[in-house]
Amino acid sequence: DDQPAGDISSMDTKSVYQVQAFINDQEEKELMQQMPHCTSSRWYPTFCDISPLGGTKVLGMDVFAKQNDFTMQETMAFGDGGNDREMLSHACYGVAMANGTDALKQAADYVTASVDEDGITKALRYYSVIA
């Protein structure tokens, strides 16, 4: 009854595409052993995303590109957490926000300012997408 997300009693009657779990690293490992059909990505010490296997941001990028008739050579991805690392590596241009994790910054092609400091606009200017 005291769920911050509200009443979840009918969740088993709906399609679930992603779960956001407020758990630590050890709890995540234990939970994922019970969910072999899922994958998790952590982007905060006490928080992770749990998705069906294959239901990742990379798949979303591939499907979107195919439906809109462009190649991955025409993509740019922005991220700030561990759950964005695979997506940044998959895009032609992977941009990490300044407030992102060190691991994400290392995986990125470019590190821009934080989102609060117009980082997306600055990255688009850096790559000459906008003036």
N, C-alpha and C positions, 0 to 999 in steps of 0.2 A: 504493500500500500504506500510505502514511503519512497518510491522510485523517483529520482530526479527527472527522468525522462517521461514520467507519467505511468499510466496503467499499461503493462506489457502482457497481461494475461491472455490476449488473443494473438500474440505474436506467432504462435505455431500455425495459424490459419492464413498467414500472409507470406509473400515471398520476401526473403531477407537477402540483400546483396552485400551488405557489409555490417560488421559489428564493431563498435568502438568500445574497447574494454579498458577500464581504469584498474590496471593490475601491474605488479612489478615484473621484472624480468624472470624471476623464478616461477611465479604464478603463470606467466605466459607459457613457459616451457611445459609445465604440467598440463595446462589446458590444451595446448596444441597436440599433446600425445593422445588426447581424447578426440581430436578433430583431424584425422589424417586427410580428409578431403578439403582442408582449408590451408591457407598460408597467412602468416602474420607479418606485419612490419611495424617496428617501433619508431616513434618520432618524439617521444618524451619519456623520461625515466619511469613514469607511472601510467603510461598510456600507450595503447597499440591499436592498430586496425587489423581486423580479421576478415578475410575475404575468401570466397571459394577458390580453389586452385585454378589458375588461369584467369581469374577475374581481377586482373591488375590494371594499373594505369597504362602500362605498355600495351595491353590488349585494347584498351579504350582508344589509345592513340592510333593503333593499326586499323581498327574498325572505322574510326572517324576519317582517317586519311583515305581509306578505300572508298567509303561512301561519298566522299567529296572530291575524289579523283585527283589526289596529289600524292607525292612521294614523301618518304621520311626525310629526304634531302631538303624539303621545304618546311621542316618543323623546328619549333623552338619550345622548350619546356622550362618552366620556372618552379623552383621549390625551395623549401627551408627546413625540411626535416628528413629523417631517415627513411620515411615512407615515400620519398620522392627520388631517391638515389637511382633506382632502376630506370625510372622515367627520364631523368636527365641524361643518363648514359645512352638511352635509346634514341633520343631526339638528335637531330643534326647539330643543334646548338642547345646545350644544357646550361642553364643559368641558375646559380645559387644566390639566394638573398644573403646579405651581410649578416643577418641574424640567424642564419642556418648553422647546422652542425659543421664541425671541422671536417668530418668524413664526407659530407655532402659537397663542401667547397672543393675538396681534393678531386672529387669525381666530376666536377663541373668544368665546362670550357671557359666560363667567365663568372666572376663574382661581382655582383652589383650592390648597390646600397640596399638598406632594408626597405620593406614595403612602405613603412611610415615615412621614408625619405625619398619617395618616388623611384624606388629601385627598378620597377618594371619599365617605366618611361625611360630611365637612364640606360637600361640595357637595350631597349629598342632603338634608342639613338646611337648607342655604341655600334650596333650592327647595321646602322643606316636603314632601318625599317621605317622610321619616322624622322622628320627633320627636327 
